[in-house]
Amino acid sequence: MKKSGTRHKARRRAVDLLFEAEAKKVSPAQLVAERREYVRDDESVGTIHDYTATVIDGLSGDLTQVDAVVSSHLRGWTLERLPAVDRAILRLATWELFNAVDVDPVVIVDEAVELAKELSTDDSPAFVNGVLARIAELAPQVRAAAAAGDDRPAPGTE
């Protein structure tokens, strides 16, 4: 098993929060804010890593677009039919592929596959890898457009 780094732990916490938020039908950003408030009084809640908060905040603002991208790259599935943990992993990784310019897309896909191995079904790692490999092909274009200040929709979301 791969050694877990700080970013891996932050991603795992983000997946946990995305999963919990969906189950509770609340905003993931709201959960982060609540946890940050709780930790002031009770350290057992655990602090929220800055990267976790960054990803959750970014994803909360881009969820509709991220879901559209993920949905358009599923084959034989709908987003709603996926296991909730797989949905959370795909959302997180898709947002990172388009926005985390300091992380190589290959690393993002590898991290998502590792999370699927840790948290989901035996079939999930291969499924997550396949979907994200298709989405990762768009990442350079989306990152370049963002860097250029282009406000057009991301490819595959039109």
C-alpha positions as CSV (number, residue, x, y, z in Angstrom):
1,M,0.0,0.0,0.0
2,K,1.1,3.5,-0.8
3,K,2.3,5.8,2.0
4,S,-0.3,8.5,2.7
5,G,0.9,12.0,2.4
6,T,-0.7,15.2,3.6
7,R,-2.5,15.9,0.3
8,H,-3.8,12.3,0.2
9,K,-5.2,12.7,3.7
10,A,-6.7,16.1,2.7
11,R,-8.4,14.5,-0.3
12,R,-9.7,11.6,1.7
13,R,-11.2,14.1,4.2
14,A,-12.7,16.0,1.3
15,V,-14.3,12.7,0.0
16,D,-15.6,12.0,3.5
17,L,-17.2,15.5,3.7
18,L,-18.7,15.3,0.2
19,F,-20.2,11.9,1.0
20,E,-21.6,13.2,4.4
21,A,-22.9,16.3,2.8
22,E,-24.8,14.4,0.2
23,A,-26.2,12.0,2.8
24,K,-27.4,14.9,5.0
25,K,-28.5,17.0,2.0
26,V,-26.4,19.9,3.1
27,S,-23.7,22.0,1.4
28,P,-20.2,20.5,1.7
29,A,-18.9,24.1,2.3
30,Q,-21.4,24.4,5.2
31,L,-19.9,21.2,6.7
32,V,-16.4,22.6,6.5
33,A,-17.5,25.8,8.2
34,E,-19.2,23.9,11.0
35,R,-16.2,21.6,11.5
36,R,-13.9,24.5,11.7
37,E,-16.2,26.1,14.3
38,Y,-16.5,22.8,16.3
39,V,-12.7,22.3,16.4
40,R,-12.4,25.5,18.4
41,D,-14.3,23.9,21.3
42,D,-13.5,20.2,20.7
43,E,-10.2,19.2,19.1
44,S,-11.4,15.6,18.8
45,V,-13.4,16.8,15.7
46,G,-10.1,17.2,13.9
47,T,-8.9,20.2,12.0
48,I,-9.8,20.8,8.3
49,H,-6.6,20.9,6.2
50,D,-6.4,24.0,4.1
51,Y,-6.3,21.9,0.9
52,T,-9.5,20.1,1.9
53,A,-11.2,23.5,2.4
54,T,-9.9,24.8,-0.9
55,V,-11.2,21.8,-2.8
56,I,-14.6,21.8,-1.1
57,D,-15.1,25.5,-1.6
58,G,-14.0,25.3,-5.2
59,L,-16.2,22.2,-5.9
60,S,-19.2,23.8,-4.1
61,G,-19.0,26.7,-6.6
62,D,-18.4,24.5,-9.6
63,L,-20.6,21.5,-8.8
64,T,-23.1,21.9,-11.6
65,Q,-20.3,22.1,-14.2
66,V,-18.3,19.3,-12.6
67,D,-21.4,17.0,-12.6
68,A,-22.0,17.8,-16.2
69,V,-18.5,16.9,-17.2
70,V,-18.6,13.6,-15.1
71,S,-22.0,12.7,-16.5
72,S,-20.9,13.3,-20.1
73,H,-17.9,10.9,-19.6
74,L,-19.9,8.0,-18.0
75,R,-20.6,5.0,-20.2
76,G,-23.6,2.9,-19.3
77,W,-24.1,4.8,-16.1
78,T,-25.8,7.9,-14.8
79,L,-24.3,10.0,-12.1
80,E,-27.2,9.3,-9.8
81,R,-26.8,5.5,-10.1
82,L,-23.1,5.5,-9.0
83,P,-22.2,4.6,-5.5
84,A,-22.1,7.9,-3.5
85,V,-18.5,7.4,-2.6
86,D,-17.5,7.0,-6.3
87,R,-19.5,10.1,-7.1
88,A,-17.6,12.0,-4.4
89,I,-14.2,10.7,-5.7
90,L,-15.1,11.6,-9.3
91,R,-16.3,15.1,-8.4
92,L,-13.2,15.8,-6.3
93,A,-10.8,14.5,-9.0
94,T,-12.6,16.3,-11.8
95,W,-12.4,19.6,-10.0
96,E,-8.7,19.0,-9.3
97,L,-8.0,18.1,-12.9
98,F,-9.4,21.4,-14.0
99,N,-8.3,23.7,-11.2
100,A,-5.3,22.3,-9.2
101,V,-2.6,23.6,-11.6
102,D,0.1,22.7,-9.2
103,V,-0.7,19.0,-9.4
104,D,0.0,16.8,-12.5
105,P,-3.2,15.3,-13.9
106,V,-1.6,11.8,-13.7
107,V,-1.1,12.3,-9.9
108,I,-4.7,13.4,-9.5
109,V,-6.0,10.3,-11.3
110,D,-3.7,8.0,-9.3
111,E,-4.8,9.6,-6.0
112,A,-8.5,9.1,-7.0
113,V,-7.8,5.4,-7.8
114,E,-6.1,5.0,-4.5
115,L,-9.1,6.5,-2.7
116,A,-11.4,4.2,-4.6
117,K,-9.3,1.2,-3.5
118,E,-9.5,2.4,0.1
119,L,-13.2,3.5,0.3
120,S,-15.2,1.7,-2.4
121,T,-16.0,-1.6,-4.1
122,D,-13.5,-3.9,-5.8
123,D,-14.7,-2.7,-9.3
124,S,-14.5,1.0,-8.4
125,P,-10.7,1.6,-8.9
126,A,-10.8,0.5,-12.6
127,F,-14.1,2.4,-13.2
128,V,-12.8,5.6,-11.6
129,N,-9.6,5.3,-13.6
130,G,-11.4,4.9,-16.9
131,V,-13.7,7.8,-16.4
132,L,-11.0,10.1,-15.1
133,A,-8.6,9.1,-17.9
134,R,-11.2,10.4,-20.4
135,I,-11.8,13.6,-18.4
136,A,-8.0,14.1,-17.9
137,E,-7.7,14.5,-21.7
138,L,-9.6,17.8,-21.3
139,A,-7.5,19.1,-18.4
140,P,-4.8,20.9,-20.4
141,Q,-7.3,22.8,-22.5
142,V,-9.4,23.8,-19.4
143,R,-6.3,24.8,-17.5
144,A,-5.0,26.8,-20.4
145,A,-8.3,28.6,-20.9
146,A,-8.5,29.4,-17.2
147,A,-4.9,30.8,-17.2
148,A,-5.9,32.9,-20.2
149,G,-9.0,34.2,-18.4
150,D,-11.3,32.5,-20.9
151,D,-14.9,32.5,-19.6
152,R,-16.2,30.0,-22.1
153,P,-17.6,26.7,-20.8
154,A,-15.2,23.8,-20.4
155,P,-15.1,21.3,-23.2
156,G,-17.6,18.6,-22.8
157,T,-20.0,20.8,-20.7
158,E,-21.7,22.5,-23.6
